[in-house]
Amino acid sequence: MPVDRTQEAGEPSGAVPAELRELAMHGIGLAAAAGGVAHQVRNPLNAIVLQLALLADKIAGSAEVAGACAPHLAKLREQVARVDEVVRRIVDAADPAPGTGVEAARLLEAATALFAHEARSRHLALVVDAAAPGLRVRGPPARVERLWVGLLWRAVEAAGEAGGLRLAAERHGAEVGLAIEHRRPPRPGVLPWIASAAADGAGALGGRLEESEGGGTARTVLWLPVEAR
């Protein structure tokens, strides 16, 4: 969603533009509503699973019918499971569980669930590397996810059409880096306030934001403390 970042008339220097305040309110409202919508979707999904099980029982008496219907039932179960997984990820992103840390793999999964469709619509290649098992970021899950999702949104906007993004989680010493790599230099000056807010937020959590360019690529890495288990 492009945002006009010019300062509005009458606003003091350094003030957050009215459009960004409205955007923040809109985002808060959507996040609150997303959990409710996801739960409403899950209820009929559960009903579909039950009806599929009942249907399978009813046709089990005829080997011929059961054999003919088996691949179709399997496909339906596969698609229901796929939708249920997307719903779960949206619920997790909209209403993270309380705690002192979050799995890096979950953050990468959230990126796929929330931005895969937007990436496809822009012909933007989105590659997500698997995170090391058990790798966790220390910090309030809701705050960590806000920083990560904000940086992802900025990256998608800056990538432009037919670009490419690679996402990964990497550990160096006592830090976990949530990395966003552009396959080609991103458009400059896109949503600079997100980088500023992410840097401040990372600092408050004992981390930092690192951005670099070179060799035809650009990297943004959100470094946060690793959570020891």
N, C-alpha and C positions, 0 to 999 in steps of 0.2 A: 504494500500500500504506500505509494509515494506521499511524501509529506512536504509541504511548503515550509522551509525552515527560516524564512525571512522574518525579521522582527516586526511585529505589528505596531501600528501607530499608537502612541500613548503608553506603551509598555516601557518600564525602566530598563536600562542596560543591565544585562545579566539575568533578566527574568526569563522564565520558561515560557515560550510562545503559547498563546491560547490554544492553537491547534494541537500542540503536543500535549497540553493538559487534557484536552478533550479526548485525544487518542489514548492517553493513559486511563482515563475513566472508562472509555469504551472497552479497553483491554481487560480491566478489572471486572467489568460486568460480564464480558464473554467468558472469562475464566470461571466466574461463579456459576454461570449458566451451563457451562460445558459439562460439569459433573452431573447436574440434574438431567440434562439431555441424554448423556451416556447411560445413566441408570435406566431411563425410560426405554432406551433401545435394548438394553440387556434383558429386560423383562420379556418382551416378545421373542427375543432370541432363545431364551430358556424354554418358552412354550413351543417353539419350532423344534428344538432338540427332543422334547418330550413326544411331540406328534410323530417325528421321524422314527423314534424308538417303537411307538405303538404300531406304526405302519409296517415296520420291519417284522414285528411279531405276527401281524395279521397275514402277511404274505409268506411267512416261513413254512406254512403247511403245504405249499405248492413249490416243489423244487424248481420247476420250470419258470414260474413267475418270479420266485426269489432270485434265481440266477439272472434273469433278464433285468431285474430292477436293481441288483446289487451295485453295479457301477454308478448308476444315477444317484442312489442313496449315499454312496461313498462321496460323490462329488458335492452333494448338498451338505453333508457333514463337514467336508473340507472348507466350503465357503462360509458356513456358519462359524466354524472355528476361527477362520480368518477375520471375519467381522468382529467376533468377540475379542480377539487379540488387539485389534485396533481400538476398540472401545476401552479396553483395559488400559492401554497406553495413554489415551486421552484423559481418562479419569486420573491416572497417576500424575500426568502433567498439570492438570487443572487443580488437583487437590492432593499434593504430595503428602505422604505419611510423615508424621513428626519424627524427629530423631536427631542424631548428631552427625549423620553422614548419609551419603547416597552412593550407590554403585555406579561406576563409570559406564558400565554396559547399559544401565537403565537410561542414562543421559543420552547415549548414542541411539538407543531405541526410540526415545522421545523425538529425536531429530527426524528419524525415518517416518514416524507416525504423523508428525505435525507438518513436515515440509516436503514429503515425497510427491504429493499431488501438485503442489505449487511448482516444484522443480520440473516435473513432467510438462506442465502447461507452458513453461518457459523454454522447453528443450534444453534444460540444464541437467547435466550428468551429476548425480549425487551418489558418491561412493562412500560407504561407511565401513571402516575397518573394525574387526572384532576386538573388543577390549580384553585384556588379560583377566582370567577368572579371579574373582575376589578383590579386584582393584577398586578401592573406595575413596571418595573425596570427603574430607572432613568439612562440615559446615551444615547449617540448617538446610534441609532439602529444598524447601520452597524458595529460599533466597538463591541457592546455587542454580536451580533450574531457571529462575527468572533471568539471571545473568547469561546463562548458556543460550536460552531461547532468544533473548534480545540480540546476542551476537550472531546467531544463526539467521535471524530475520535480516539483519544488516548485510550479512554475507550474500544472501539470496538477492537482495535488492542491488548490491554492488556488482554481482556477477554478470548481470545483463543476460541477453538472449544467447542461447547456445554456448554458454560457458561450462564450467565444471567445478565441482567442489568435492574435496576429500576430507572426511571427518575421522578423527582418531583420538584415542586416549593413550597417553604415554607417561611413564613414570621416570623421574630423575631424582634420585635421593629421597628427600622427604616431601617432594611435590608431585602432584598429578597435573599433567597438562592436557586440557581439552582443546584439541587443535582443529583449526579450519584452514584448509589449504586451497587457494585458487589455482586452477590450472593455467590461468593467464591473468595478467594484472587486472584488478578490479577497477571499476569506475571510481575516480577520486571524489572525495567530498560527500559521500553518501551517508546520511544519518550519523554525523560526527558526535552527536550528543549521546548515542548509545555507547560508543567507545569510551567517552568520558565517564558515563555512569557506571559502565562495567569496570573500569579501572578503579574508581572510587569503591565500588562494592567489593571487588577482589581484595583491595587493600584492607578494608574493614574485616575481611575474613582471614587475614594473614597471607594473602596471595598477591598476585600481580597480573597485569595484562601486558603481553608482549606482541608487538607487530613488526613484521619485517618484509622486505621485498628483495628480489634478486633472481636472476636466471629465468626471467619470464614468469615467475610465480610470486605469490604473496601468501604470507601465513599470519594468522591471528591465533594466539595461544592464551587461554585462560588458565593460569597456573594457580592451583589451590593446594593447601596442605593435604597430604595423604592421611587417611584414617587407618591407624593400626588396629588389627583385630587380635 
